[in-house]
Amino acid sequence: MAPTLRTVVRRLPLRLGVLAGHDGLDRPVSWVAVSELEDPTPFLEGGELVLTTGMRLDAGNAAPYVARLVGKGVTGLGLGVGLGHETVPAELVAAAARAGLPLVEVPRDTPFVAISKLVSDLIAAEQYDEISRAFAAQGRLTRAALRPEGPRAVIDRLARELGGWAVLLDESGAVRHATGRGASRVAALRPELERLRKAPGGGAPASLSLSTPGEYVIVQPLGARRVRGFFAVGLERPFTPVAHTVVNAAGSLLTLAVEHGREHLAAERRVRSAVLGLLLAGQARAGVEALERLGDGLPDGPLTVLCAAGDAEAVLEAAGSEFAAPLDGRTVVVVAGDRAEETAAALAEHGPVGIGAPVALDDLRAGLDQADRALAAARRASAGVMRFADLAGQGLLALIDPEASAAFATALLAPLREYGSRADLLESLRAYLACNGHWDAAAQQLGVHRHTLRYRMRRVAELLGRDLDDPAARAELWVALAVAG
C-alpha cells in the first residue's frame, strides 16, 4: 500500500506545513509530480502529490486550478515558496480549504527532489514489506501443506492468513473442508463453479472474482490439465496485492497436492491390478506377499468377489479400504463374505453390481466368473445388484447369455425349421426329449404311432447330423428348444 500524505509531511527534514485539507492527510500518495503548467491534469493519473512553485498561479485562477486537480483525484498540492511567491497565496489556501484538498507549504530550502526521493523510498519500503509478508505467508502455507492432513491444513492456514473464510471443494462442487462461513457460501457459488467447469480452451480455466457490498470472493479451480476440484476464499474487504499473492500460492500448493495424490493413487491402482492378475492366475502366495509389502492385505476366511460397472474412479472411491482394481472394463472388488452386501450397496450407487458366491483364495477365478455372470444378469435386468446364488436358483438357462444362446438355438434348429416347413419335426423332437427317449410315451403324447415317431427321429438325426442316443447331443438340443420356446 502507498504511504499516506500524513506520513510524508511528518518527516522532520522536509519541514512541510499543512495549510488546508487536514482531513485528507490519510490519502495514499501514489507518486510525486512536479509541474508548472496551468493545467497539469492531462499528465496525471490520480493519487499524486503535485508540487509547483506557482509561477502561473494568481488570485484569479487559483480556484479553477484547485478544481481541476480535485477533479483528477490528486492526493494533495505542495507549493514551494520563495520563487514565484514569498508566501502561499490566500486565494489558493481558501480554494483548497473549500475543496477539501490538502495544501502543503514547501520551504525554499526543501528541494522538490527530496520529497520525490522520500515518497519513492517509502513506496519501495512498503513494497518490500509486502513481498516479505507474502513470502512469510507462503512459507507458512508450505509447512501446512506438508502436514498429514495436507490440503485441509492449507485451507485452514489460508483463512487465518487473510482473516476470512475458505472452502475446499471436489470437482462436483461437494465440500471437502471448510472454515468460517465457507460451507454456507457454497450454494451461492455453484453457478460460478459451472462457468469454470465449462470454460473454453480445453485446459484448466482461470480463476474468477466476485464482490457484493459486504463480501469479496475469489474462486480458483484446481488441476493442471482439467478441473479436479475448486477452492474459494472470502473477505469482508477488497483483496490486497499481498492477499492475491497468498491466494495464488495456496492454489499452487493445492493443485500440486491434487495432482500428486492422483499420481500416487494411479500407481497404487496399477500395483493392485498386477496383484489381482497374480491371484487370478493361481499365484495366491505371490499376490499376498506383494500386498503385504505395500502394507495392505486381503481379509481372512472365505472371500466374495464383486464386479461393478460404472465409472471406475467413482467405484474405486466407493470401495473405500476394500481391495479393488480395474480389470477389462469393470472394477473387481474382493471382500470378506460378511462385507459383500454392504459393499455392493455402496458400489450400486454408480452402476450395476454382480456378487459371486463365497470362495477360498485359491478359487478366486471361479468367484470372478460367478460375479461376471451376475453382473451380466444385472445389466440385462437393469437391476442394481444381482447375486450369483439367485441365478443358480433360477436354473441353468439363467446363467447363459440370452443373445448367445438365441443365436446358438437358431443355428442348431434351422435345418428342422427349413425342412418342408414341417413344424412336426420340432414338436416330435421336443416330446421325444421330454419323455427321455421312451418311444411309446412320446408317441402317445403326440397322438401318433410309435413307428411314425421313429421315422421322424431318424429324419431329425439326418438333418442335424447328431446322434440322438448321445447324452451330450440330447442336452444341446434340449437347451436349444428351451431357448427357442
The 8 nearest C-alpha neighbors of each residue, nearest first, counted from 0:
[[1, 125, 2, 126, 122, 27, 129, 239],
 [0, 2, 27, 122, 29, 28, 3, 125],
 [3, 1, 27, 28, 121, 122, 6, 0],
 [2, 4, 27, 25, 26, 5, 6, 28],
 [5, 3, 24, 7, 6, 25, 28, 26],
 [4, 6, 24, 3, 8, 7, 25, 9],
 [7, 5, 3, 4, 9, 8, 2, 10],
 [6, 8, 4, 5, 9, 10, 3, 118],
 [9, 7, 5, 15, 10, 6, 4, 16],
 [10, 8, 6, 7, 11, 5, 15, 14],
 [9, 11, 8, 7, 12, 13, 6, 14],
 [12, 10, 14, 13, 9, 8, 15, 7],
 [13, 11, 14, 10, 109, 15, 9, 113],
 [12, 14, 11, 15, 10, 109, 114, 8],
 [15, 13, 11, 12, 16, 106, 10, 105],
 [16, 14, 105, 8, 13, 104, 103, 17],
 [17, 15, 104, 103, 18, 14, 105, 8],
 [16, 18, 103, 102, 19, 104, 15, 21],
 [19, 17, 102, 103, 16, 92, 104, 20],
 [20, 18, 102, 96, 101, 21, 17, 95],
 [101, 21, 19, 99, 100, 22, 96, 23],
 [20, 22, 23, 24, 19, 101, 17, 18],
 [21, 23, 20, 24, 99, 25, 101, 19],
 [24, 22, 21, 25, 20, 26, 101, 100],
 [23, 25, 5, 4, 26, 21, 22, 101],
 [26, 24, 3, 23, 5, 4, 27, 22],
 [25, 27, 3, 24, 23, 4, 74, 28],
 [28, 26, 3, 1, 2, 4, 29, 25],
 [27, 29, 3, 47, 30, 46, 2, 1],
 [28, 30, 46, 47, 1, 27, 31, 2],
 [29, 31, 47, 28, 48, 32, 118, 46],
 [32, 30, 48, 47, 115, 49, 33, 118],
 [31, 33, 49, 50, 48, 47, 34, 30],
 [34, 32, 50, 49, 51, 31, 35, 111],
 [33, 35, 36, 51, 50, 32, 39, 49],
 [36, 34, 51, 54, 37, 53, 55, 52],
 [37, 35, 38, 39, 34, 55, 54, 51],
 [36, 38, 55, 39, 35, 64, 56, 34],
 [37, 39, 36, 40, 64, 67, 41, 68],
 [40, 38, 36, 41, 42, 37, 34, 43],
 [39, 41, 43, 42, 38, 71, 68, 67],
 [42, 40, 39, 43, 38, 44, 71, 67],
 [41, 43, 40, 39, 44, 32, 38, 34],
 [44, 42, 40, 41, 45, 39, 47, 71],
 [43, 45, 46, 42, 71, 47, 40, 72],
 [46, 44, 72, 73, 47, 71, 43, 74],
 [45, 47, 73, 74, 29, 28, 72, 27],
 [48, 46, 30, 73, 74, 29, 31, 28],
 [47, 49, 75, 31, 74, 76, 32, 28],
 [48, 50, 32, 76, 33, 47, 77, 31],
 [51, 49, 77, 33, 78, 76, 32, 34],
 [50, 52, 78, 53, 34, 35, 33, 79],
 [51, 53, 79, 78, 54, 83, 80, 82],
 [54, 52, 56, 51, 55, 83, 78, 35],
 [53, 55, 83, 52, 56, 35, 51, 84],
 [56, 54, 53, 37, 57, 35, 36, 83],
 [57, 55, 53, 54, 61, 60, 58, 37],
 [58, 56, 59, 60, 61, 55, 88, 53],
 [57, 59, 90, 61, 60, 56, 88, 91],
 [60, 58, 57, 61, 62, 56, 90, 63],
 [59, 61, 63, 62, 57, 58, 64, 56],
 [62, 60, 64, 91, 63, 58, 59, 56],
 [61, 63, 94, 65, 64, 60, 66, 91],
 [64, 62, 66, 65, 60, 61, 67, 59],
 [63, 65, 61, 67, 62, 66, 60, 68],
 [66, 64, 68, 62, 67, 63, 69, 61],
 [67, 65, 63, 69, 64, 68, 70, 62],
 [68, 66, 70, 64, 65, 69, 63, 71],
 [69, 67, 65, 71, 70, 66, 73, 72],
 [68, 70, 72, 66, 71, 67, 73, 65],
 [69, 71, 67, 68, 72, 66, 73, 65],
 [72, 70, 68, 69, 45, 73, 67, 40],
 [71, 73, 45, 69, 70, 46, 68, 74],
 [74, 72, 46, 45, 47, 75, 71, 68],
 [75, 73, 46, 47, 48, 26, 28, 72],
 [74, 76, 101, 48, 73, 100, 102, 49],
 [77, 75, 49, 102, 48, 50, 103, 101],
 [76, 78, 103, 50, 104, 102, 49, 105],
 [79, 77, 51, 104, 52, 105, 50, 80],
 [78, 80, 105, 52, 106, 51, 107, 104],
 [81, 79, 85, 84, 107, 86, 82, 106],
 [80, 82, 85, 107, 84, 83, 79, 86],
 [83, 81, 84, 80, 52, 85, 79, 107],
 [84, 82, 54, 52, 53, 81, 80, 85],
 [85, 83, 86, 80, 82, 81, 87, 53],
 [84, 86, 81, 80, 82, 83, 87, 88],
 [87, 85, 84, 80, 88, 81, 104, 89],
 [86, 88, 89, 84, 80, 85, 104, 78],
 [89, 87, 91, 90, 86, 92, 58, 84],
 [88, 90, 92, 91, 93, 87, 58, 94],
 [91, 89, 93, 88, 92, 58, 94, 61],
 [90, 92, 94, 61, 88, 89, 93, 95],
 [91, 93, 89, 95, 90, 94, 96, 19],
 [92, 94, 96, 90, 91, 95, 89, 97],
 [93, 95, 91, 62, 97, 96, 92, 90],
 [96, 94, 100, 98, 92, 97, 93, 99],
 [95, 97, 19, 99, 93, 98, 94, 20],
 [98, 96, 94, 95, 99, 93, 100, 20],
 [99, 97, 95, 100, 96, 94, 66, 69],
 [98, 100, 20, 96, 97, 95, 101, 23],
 [101, 99, 20, 95, 98, 75, 102, 96],
 [20, 100, 102, 75, 19, 23, 21, 76],
 [103, 101, 76, 19, 18, 77, 17, 75],
 [102, 104, 77, 17, 16, 18, 76, 78],
 [105, 103, 16, 78, 15, 77, 79, 17],
 [104, 106, 79, 15, 78, 80, 77, 103],
 [107, 105, 109, 108, 80, 79, 104, 15],
 [106, 108, 81, 80, 109, 79, 105, 110],
 [107, 109, 106, 110, 105, 13, 81, 79],
 [110, 108, 106, 107, 13, 105, 111, 113],
 [111, 109, 112, 113, 108, 114, 107, 106],
 [110, 112, 114, 113, 115, 109, 50, 33],
 [111, 113, 115, 110, 114, 116, 117, 109],
 [114, 112, 116, 110, 111, 115, 117, 109],
 [113, 115, 117, 111, 112, 116, 118, 110],
 [116, 114, 112, 118, 113, 117, 31, 119],
 [117, 115, 119, 113, 114, 118, 120, 112],
 [116, 118, 114, 120, 119, 115, 121, 113],
 [119, 117, 121, 115, 120, 116, 122, 114],
 [118, 120, 116, 122, 117, 121, 115, 123],
 [121, 119, 123, 117, 118, 122, 124, 116],
 [120, 122, 124, 118, 123, 119, 125, 117],
 [121, 123, 125, 119, 124, 120, 1, 126],
 [124, 122, 120, 126, 125, 121, 127, 119],
 [125, 123, 121, 127, 122, 126, 120, 128],
 [124, 126, 128, 122, 127, 123, 121, 129],
 [127, 125, 129, 123, 128, 124, 122, 130],
 [128, 126, 124, 130, 129, 125, 131, 123],
 [127, 129, 125, 131, 126, 130, 132, 124],
 [130, 128, 126, 132, 127, 131, 241, 133],
 [129, 131, 133, 127, 128, 132, 134, 126],
 [132, 130, 128, 134, 133, 129, 127, 135],
 [131, 133, 135, 129, 130, 134, 128, 136],
 [132, 134, 130, 136, 131, 135, 241, 129],
 [135, 133, 137, 131, 136, 132, 130, 138],
 [134, 136, 132, 138, 137, 133, 131, 139],
 [137, 135, 133, 139, 138, 134, 132, 140],
 [138, 136, 134, 140, 135, 139, 141, 133],
 [139, 137, 141, 135, 136, 140, 134, 142],
 [138, 140, 136, 142, 141, 137, 143, 135],
 [141, 139, 143, 137, 138, 142, 153, 136],
 [142, 140, 144, 138, 143, 139, 137, 145],
 [143, 141, 139, 145, 144, 140, 138, 146],
 [142, 144, 140, 152, 141, 153, 145, 146],
 [143, 145, 149, 141, 142, 146, 153, 150],
 [146, 144, 142, 143, 149, 141, 147, 148],
 [145, 147, 149, 143, 144, 148, 142, 152],
 [148, 146, 149, 145, 144, 152, 143, 150],
 [147, 149, 146, 151, 152, 150, 144, 145],
 [148, 150, 144, 146, 152, 147, 151, 145],
 [151, 149, 153, 152, 253, 144, 148, 154],
 [152, 150, 154, 153, 149, 148, 176, 155],
 [151, 153, 155, 143, 149, 150, 154, 148],
 [154, 152, 150, 156, 143, 151, 155, 144],
 [153, 155, 157, 151, 152, 156, 165, 158],
 [156, 154, 152, 158, 153, 157, 151, 178],
 [155, 157, 153, 159, 158, 154, 152, 160],
 [158, 156, 154, 160, 159, 155, 153, 161],
 [157, 159, 163, 164, 155, 161, 156, 165],
 [160, 158, 162, 156, 157, 161, 155, 163],
 [161, 159, 157, 158, 162, 156, 136, 245],
 [162, 160, 158, 159, 163, 157, 242, 234],
 [161, 163, 159, 158, 160, 234, 164, 157],
 [164, 162, 234, 158, 161, 233, 165, 159],
 [163, 165, 179, 158, 233, 181, 178, 232],
 [166, 164, 232, 181, 178, 158, 231, 177],
 [165, 167, 177, 181, 231, 230, 176, 178],
 [168, 166, 230, 176, 175, 174, 229, 177],
 [169, 167, 174, 229, 175, 172, 173, 228],
 [168, 170, 228, 172, 171, 173, 229, 175],
 [169, 171, 228, 227, 172, 226, 168, 229],
 [172, 170, 169, 173, 228, 168, 227, 192],
 [171, 173, 168, 169, 170, 174, 189, 192],
 [174, 172, 168, 169, 171, 175, 170, 185],
 [173, 175, 168, 176, 167, 172, 169, 182],
 [176, 174, 168, 167, 173, 169, 177, 166],
 [175, 177, 167, 174, 166, 151, 168, 178],
 [178, 176, 166, 181, 182, 165, 167, 179],
 [179, 177, 165, 164, 181, 166, 180, 155],
 [178, 180, 164, 181, 177, 165, 163, 182],
 [179, 181, 183, 182, 164, 178, 184, 177],
 [182, 180, 166, 177, 165, 184, 164, 178],
 [181, 183, 184, 177, 185, 180, 166, 174],
 [182, 184, 181, 180, 185, 186, 187, 179],
 [185, 183, 181, 182, 187, 186, 180, 188],
 [186, 184, 188, 187, 182, 183, 189, 181],
 [185, 187, 188, 189, 184, 183, 182, 190],
 [188, 186, 185, 184, 189, 190, 191, 183],
 [187, 189, 185, 191, 186, 190, 192, 184],
 [188, 190, 192, 191, 186, 187, 193, 185],
 [191, 189, 193, 192, 188, 194, 187, 186],
 [192, 190, 194, 193, 189, 188, 195, 207],
 [193, 191, 189, 195, 194, 190, 196, 188],
 [194, 192, 196, 190, 191, 195, 197, 189],
 [193, 195, 191, 197, 192, 196, 198, 190],
 [196, 194, 192, 198, 193, 197, 204, 191],
 [195, 197, 193, 194, 198, 192, 226, 204],
 [196, 198, 194, 195, 193, 199, 204, 192],
 [197, 199, 195, 196, 204, 194, 200, 201],
 [200, 198, 201, 197, 204, 202, 195, 196],
 [199, 201, 202, 198, 204, 203, 197, 225],
 [200, 202, 199, 203, 225, 198, 224, 204],
 [203, 201, 224, 225, 200, 204, 223, 199],
 [202, 204, 225, 224, 226, 223, 222, 205],
 [205, 203, 198, 195, 202, 206, 220, 196],
 [204, 206, 207, 203, 219, 220, 195, 198],
 [207, 205, 219, 218, 220, 204, 208, 217],
 [206, 208, 218, 217, 219, 205, 209, 191],
 [207, 209, 217, 216, 218, 210, 206, 215],
 [210, 208, 216, 215, 217, 207, 211, 218],
 [209, 211, 215, 214, 216, 212, 208, 213],
 [210, 212, 214, 213, 215, 209, 216, 235],
 [211, 213, 214, 210, 215, 235, 236, 209],
 [214, 212, 211, 235, 215, 236, 210, 234],
 [215, 213, 235, 211, 210, 234, 212, 216],
 [214, 216, 210, 234, 233, 209, 237, 235],
 [215, 217, 233, 209, 208, 232, 210, 234],
 [216, 218, 208, 232, 231, 207, 209, 233],
 [219, 217, 231, 207, 206, 230, 208, 216],
 [220, 218, 206, 230, 229, 231, 221, 217],
 [221, 219, 229, 228, 226, 206, 230, 222],
 [220, 222, 254, 228, 229, 227, 226, 219],
 [223, 221, 226, 227, 254, 225, 224, 203],
 [222, 224, 225, 203, 254, 221, 258, 226],
 [225, 223, 202, 203, 222, 226, 201, 227],
 [226, 224, 203, 222, 202, 223, 227, 201],
 [225, 227, 222, 228, 221, 203, 220, 170],
 [228, 226, 170, 222, 221, 225, 169, 229],
 [227, 229, 170, 169, 221, 168, 226, 220],
 [230, 228, 220, 168, 221, 219, 167, 169],
 [229, 231, 167, 166, 219, 168, 218, 220],
 [230, 232, 218, 166, 165, 217, 219, 167],
 [231, 233, 165, 217, 164, 216, 166, 218],
 [232, 234, 216, 164, 215, 163, 165, 217],
 [235, 233, 163, 215, 236, 214, 216, 164],
 [234, 236, 214, 213, 215, 233, 237, 163],
 [237, 235, 234, 215, 238, 214, 213, 233],
 [238, 236, 215, 239, 235, 234, 214, 210],
 [237, 239, 242, 243, 236, 240, 215, 234],
 [238, 240, 242, 241, 243, 237, 0, 244],
 [241, 239, 243, 242, 244, 238, 129, 0],
 [242, 240, 244, 239, 243, 133, 129, 245],
 [241, 243, 239, 245, 244, 240, 238, 246],
 [244, 242, 246, 240, 241, 245, 247, 239],
 [245, 243, 241, 247, 242, 246, 248, 240],
 [244, 246, 242, 248, 243, 247, 133, 241],
 [247, 245, 243, 249, 248, 244, 242, 250],
 [246, 248, 250, 244, 249, 245, 243, 251],
 [249, 247, 245, 251, 250, 246, 244, 137],
 [248, 250, 246, 252, 247, 251, 253, 245],
 [249, 251, 247, 253, 248, 252, 254, 246],
 [252, 250, 254, 248, 249, 253, 255, 247],
 [253, 251, 255, 249, 250, 254, 256, 248],
 [252, 254, 256, 250, 255, 251, 150, 249],
 [255, 253, 221, 257, 251, 222, 256, 252],
 [256, 254, 252, 258, 253, 257, 259, 251],
 [255, 257, 253, 259, 254, 258, 260, 252],
 [258, 256, 254, 260, 255, 259, 253, 261],
 [257, 259, 261, 255, 260, 256, 254, 262],
 [260, 258, 262, 256, 261, 257, 255, 263],
 [259, 261, 263, 257, 258, 262, 256, 264],
 [260, 262, 264, 258, 259, 263, 265, 257],
 [263, 261, 265, 259, 264, 260, 266, 258],
 [264, 262, 260, 266, 261, 265, 259, 267],
 [263, 265, 261, 267, 262, 266, 260, 268],
 [264, 266, 262, 268, 267, 263, 261, 269],
 [267, 265, 269, 263, 268, 264, 262, 270],
 [266, 268, 264, 270, 265, 269, 263, 271],
 [269, 267, 271, 265, 270, 266, 272, 324],
 [268, 270, 272, 266, 271, 267, 265, 273],
 [271, 269, 273, 267, 268, 272, 274, 266],
 [270, 272, 274, 268, 273, 269, 324, 275],
 [271, 273, 275, 269, 324, 270, 274, 268],
 [274, 272, 276, 270, 271, 275, 269, 277],
 [275, 273, 271, 286, 277, 276, 272, 270],
 [276, 274, 272, 278, 277, 273, 271, 279],
 [275, 277, 273, 279, 274, 278, 280, 272],
 [278, 276, 274, 280, 282, 275, 286, 279],
 [277, 279, 283, 275, 282, 281, 280, 276],
 [280, 278, 364, 276, 281, 277, 363, 275],
 [279, 281, 277, 278, 282, 276, 364, 283],
 [280, 282, 278, 279, 283, 361, 277, 362],
 [283, 281, 277, 278, 285, 280, 284, 286],
 [282, 284, 278, 286, 281, 285, 287, 361],
 [283, 285, 287, 286, 282, 288, 278, 289],
 [286, 284, 288, 283, 287, 282, 289, 277],
 [287, 285, 274, 283, 289, 277, 284, 288],
 [286, 288, 290, 284, 289, 285, 283, 291],
 [287, 289, 291, 285, 290, 286, 284, 292],
 [290, 288, 286, 292, 287, 291, 285, 293],
 [291, 289, 295, 293, 287, 296, 292, 288],
 [290, 292, 294, 288, 295, 293, 289, 296],
 [293, 291, 289, 290, 294, 288, 295, 287],
 [292, 294, 290, 291, 295, 289, 296, 288],
 [293, 295, 291, 292, 290, 296, 289, 288],
 [296, 294, 290, 291, 293, 292, 297, 289],
 [295, 297, 290, 291, 287, 298, 294, 322],
 [296, 298, 299, 322, 295, 287, 334, 333],
 [299, 297, 335, 300, 334, 296, 302, 301],
 [300, 298, 297, 301, 335, 302, 360, 296],
 [299, 301, 302, 298, 335, 359, 336, 360],
 [302, 300, 359, 358, 357, 336, 335, 299],
 [303, 301, 335, 357, 358, 336, 334, 359],
 [302, 304, 357, 336, 334, 333, 355, 335],
 [303, 305, 333, 355, 366, 367, 332, 370],
 [304, 306, 354, 332, 370, 353, 331, 355],
 [307, 305, 331, 353, 370, 352, 330, 371],
 [308, 306, 352, 330, 329, 351, 305, 353],
 [307, 309, 329, 350, 351, 352, 330, 306],
 [310, 308, 350, 349, 311, 307, 314, 351],
 [309, 311, 313, 312, 314, 349, 308, 350],
 [312, 310, 314, 313, 315, 309, 330, 325],
 [313, 311, 315, 314, 310, 316, 317, 309],
 [312, 314, 316, 310, 311, 315, 317, 349],
 [313, 315, 317, 311, 316, 312, 346, 310],
 [316, 314, 318, 312, 317, 313, 311, 323],
 [315, 317, 313, 318, 314, 319, 312, 311],
 [316, 318, 314, 319, 315, 346, 345, 313],
 [319, 317, 315, 316, 321, 314, 320, 342],
 [320, 318, 317, 316, 321, 315, 322, 323],
 [319, 321, 318, 322, 323, 316, 317, 315],
 [322, 320, 319, 318, 323, 334, 333, 332],
 [323, 321, 333, 332, 320, 297, 334, 324],
 [324, 322, 332, 331, 321, 333, 315, 318],
 [323, 325, 272, 331, 271, 330, 268, 326],
 [324, 326, 330, 329, 331, 272, 311, 327],
 [327, 325, 329, 328, 330, 324, 331, 272],
 [328, 326, 329, 325, 330, 331, 324, 272],
 [327, 329, 326, 325, 330, 308, 311, 309],
 [328, 330, 308, 326, 327, 307, 325, 306],
 [329, 331, 325, 307, 306, 324, 326, 311],
 [330, 332, 306, 324, 323, 305, 325, 329],
 [331, 333, 323, 305, 322, 304, 306, 334],
 [334, 332, 304, 322, 303, 305, 323, 302],
 [335, 333, 303, 302, 338, 339, 336, 321],
 [334, 336, 302, 338, 337, 298, 303, 301],
 [335, 337, 303, 302, 338, 339, 301, 357],
 [336, 338, 335, 339, 340, 334, 341, 303],
 [339, 337, 335, 336, 341, 340, 334, 342],
 [340, 338, 342, 336, 341, 337, 343, 334],
 [339, 341, 343, 342, 338, 344, 337, 354],
 [342, 340, 344, 343, 338, 339, 345, 337],
 [341, 343, 345, 339, 344, 340, 338, 346],
 [344, 342, 346, 340, 345, 341, 339, 347],
 [343, 345, 347, 341, 342, 346, 340, 348],
 [346, 344, 342, 343, 347, 348, 317, 341],
 [345, 347, 343, 348, 344, 314, 317, 349],
 [348, 346, 350, 344, 349, 345, 383, 351],
 [347, 349, 346, 345, 350, 344, 383, 351],
 [348, 350, 347, 309, 346, 314, 310, 313],
 [349, 351, 309, 347, 308, 348, 352, 383],
 [352, 350, 383, 347, 308, 384, 377, 307],
 [353, 351, 307, 384, 374, 306, 347, 383],
 [352, 354, 374, 373, 370, 385, 306, 305],
 [355, 353, 386, 305, 370, 387, 304, 373],
 [356, 354, 370, 369, 387, 366, 304, 303],
 [355, 357, 303, 366, 358, 387, 388, 354],
 [358, 356, 303, 302, 301, 336, 355, 366],
 [359, 357, 302, 301, 362, 366, 356, 303],
 [358, 360, 301, 362, 361, 302, 363, 357],
 [359, 361, 362, 363, 358, 302, 283, 301],
 [360, 362, 359, 363, 281, 283, 278, 364],
 [363, 361, 359, 360, 365, 364, 358, 366],
 [362, 364, 366, 365, 360, 361, 279, 367],
 [365, 363, 279, 367, 366, 362, 368, 280],
 [366, 364, 368, 367, 363, 362, 369, 358],
 [365, 367, 363, 369, 355, 364, 368, 304],
 [366, 368, 370, 364, 369, 365, 304, 371],
 [369, 367, 371, 365, 366, 370, 372, 364],
 [368, 370, 355, 366, 372, 367, 371, 387],
 [369, 371, 355, 354, 353, 373, 367, 372],
 [372, 370, 374, 368, 373, 369, 367, 306],
 [373, 371, 375, 369, 374, 370, 368, 376],
 [372, 374, 353, 370, 387, 376, 385, 371],
 [375, 373, 353, 377, 371, 376, 352, 372],
 [376, 374, 372, 378, 377, 373, 371, 379],
 [375, 377, 373, 379, 374, 378, 380, 372],
 [378, 376, 382, 374, 380, 385, 375, 379],
 [377, 379, 381, 375, 376, 380, 374, 351],
 [380, 378, 376, 377, 381, 375, 382, 374],
 [379, 381, 377, 382, 378, 376, 375, 383],
 [382, 380, 378, 379, 377, 383, 351, 376],
 [381, 383, 377, 380, 384, 351, 378, 385],
 [382, 384, 351, 347, 352, 377, 350, 381],
 [383, 385, 352, 382, 351, 353, 377, 347],
 [386, 384, 353, 377, 373, 354, 352, 374],
 [387, 385, 354, 388, 389, 373, 353, 355],
 [386, 388, 390, 373, 355, 389, 369, 354],
 [387, 389, 391, 386, 390, 392, 356, 355],
 [390, 388, 392, 387, 386, 391, 393, 385],
 [391, 389, 387, 393, 392, 388, 397, 398],
 [390, 392, 388, 393, 389, 394, 387, 395],
 [391, 393, 389, 390, 394, 388, 395, 397],
 [394, 392, 390, 391, 397, 389, 395, 396],
 [395, 393, 392, 391, 396, 397, 390, 398],
 [394, 396, 397, 398, 391, 399, 393, 390],
 [397, 395, 399, 398, 394, 393, 478, 482],
 [398, 396, 395, 399, 390, 394, 393, 391],
 [397, 399, 396, 395, 390, 372, 400, 391],
 [400, 398, 396, 397, 401, 404, 395, 403],
 [399, 401, 403, 402, 404, 398, 397, 375],
 [402, 400, 404, 403, 405, 399, 482, 396],
 [403, 401, 405, 404, 400, 406, 407, 399],
 [402, 404, 406, 400, 405, 401, 407, 399],
 [403, 405, 407, 401, 406, 402, 400, 408],
 [406, 404, 408, 402, 407, 403, 401, 409],
 [405, 407, 409, 403, 404, 408, 402, 410],
 [406, 408, 404, 410, 405, 409, 411, 403],
 [409, 407, 479, 405, 411, 410, 406, 412],
 [408, 410, 406, 412, 407, 411, 413, 405],
 [409, 411, 413, 407, 408, 412, 406, 414],
 [410, 412, 408, 409, 413, 407, 479, 463],
 [413, 411, 409, 415, 414, 410, 408, 416],
 [412, 414, 416, 410, 415, 411, 409, 417],
 [415, 413, 417, 416, 412, 462, 418, 463],
 [416, 414, 418, 413, 417, 412, 424, 425],
 [417, 415, 413, 414, 418, 420, 412, 422],
 [416, 418, 414, 415, 420, 419, 413, 421],
 [419, 417, 415, 420, 416, 414, 421, 462],
 [418, 420, 421, 417, 416, 415, 422, 414],
 [421, 419, 418, 417, 416, 422, 415, 423],
 [422, 420, 419, 423, 418, 424, 416, 415],
 [421, 423, 424, 425, 420, 426, 416, 415],
 [424, 422, 426, 421, 425, 427, 428, 455],
 [423, 425, 427, 422, 426, 428, 421, 455],
 [426, 424, 428, 422, 427, 423, 429, 415],
 [427, 425, 429, 423, 428, 424, 430, 422],
 [428, 426, 424, 430, 429, 425, 423, 431],
 [427, 429, 431, 425, 426, 430, 424, 432],
 [428, 430, 426, 432, 427, 431, 433, 425],
 [431, 429, 433, 427, 441, 432, 428, 434],
 [430, 432, 428, 441, 436, 434, 429, 433],
 [433, 431, 435, 429, 434, 430, 436, 428],
 [432, 434, 430, 435, 431, 429, 436, 441],
 [435, 433, 431, 432, 436, 437, 441, 430],
 [434, 436, 432, 433, 437, 431, 430, 441],
 [435, 437, 431, 434, 432, 438, 441, 433],
 [438, 436, 434, 440, 435, 439, 441, 431],
 [439, 437, 441, 440, 442, 449, 436, 431],
 [440, 438, 442, 441, 437, 449, 443, 448],
 [439, 441, 443, 442, 438, 437, 444, 434],
 [440, 442, 444, 431, 438, 430, 443, 439],
 [443, 441, 445, 449, 439, 447, 444, 440],
 [442, 444, 446, 440, 445, 441, 439, 447],
 [445, 443, 441, 442, 446, 440, 430, 447],
 [446, 444, 442, 443, 447, 441, 427, 430],
 [445, 447, 443, 444, 442, 448, 441, 449],
 [448, 446, 442, 445, 449, 443, 451, 452],
 [449, 447, 451, 450, 442, 452, 446, 443],
 [448, 450, 452, 442, 451, 439, 438, 453],
 [451, 449, 453, 452, 448, 454, 447, 442],
 [452, 450, 454, 448, 449, 453, 455, 447],
 [451, 453, 449, 455, 450, 454, 442, 456],
 [454, 452, 450, 456, 451, 455, 449, 457],
 [455, 453, 451, 457, 452, 456, 450, 458],
 [454, 456, 452, 458, 453, 457, 459, 451],
 [457, 455, 459, 453, 458, 454, 460, 452],
 [458, 456, 460, 454, 459, 455, 461, 453],
 [457, 459, 455, 461, 456, 460, 462, 454],
 [460, 458, 456, 462, 457, 461, 463, 455],
 [459, 461, 457, 465, 463, 458, 464, 462],
 [460, 462, 458, 464, 459, 463, 457, 465],
 [463, 461, 459, 460, 464, 414, 458, 415],
 [464, 462, 460, 465, 461, 459, 414, 411],
 [463, 465, 461, 460, 462, 466, 459, 467],
 [466, 464, 460, 463, 467, 472, 461, 469],
 [467, 465, 468, 469, 460, 472, 464, 473],
 [468, 466, 469, 465, 473, 472, 460, 470],
 [467, 469, 466, 470, 473, 472, 436, 465],
 [468, 470, 472, 467, 471, 466, 473, 465],
 [471, 469, 473, 472, 474, 468, 467, 475],
 [472, 470, 474, 473, 469, 475, 476, 468],
 [471, 473, 475, 469, 474, 470, 476, 467],
 [472, 474, 470, 476, 471, 475, 467, 477],
 [475, 473, 471, 477, 472, 476, 470, 478],
 [474, 476, 472, 478, 477, 473, 479, 471],
 [475, 477, 479, 473, 478, 474, 480, 472],
 [478, 476, 474, 480, 479, 475, 473, 481],
 [477, 479, 481, 475, 476, 480, 482, 474],
 [480, 478, 408, 476, 482, 477, 481, 483],
 [479, 481, 483, 477, 482, 478, 484, 476],
 [480, 482, 478, 484, 479, 483, 477, 396],
 [483, 481, 479, 484, 480, 478, 405, 408],
 [482, 484, 480, 481, 479, 408, 405, 409],
 [483, 481, 482, 480, 479, 478, 408, 405]]
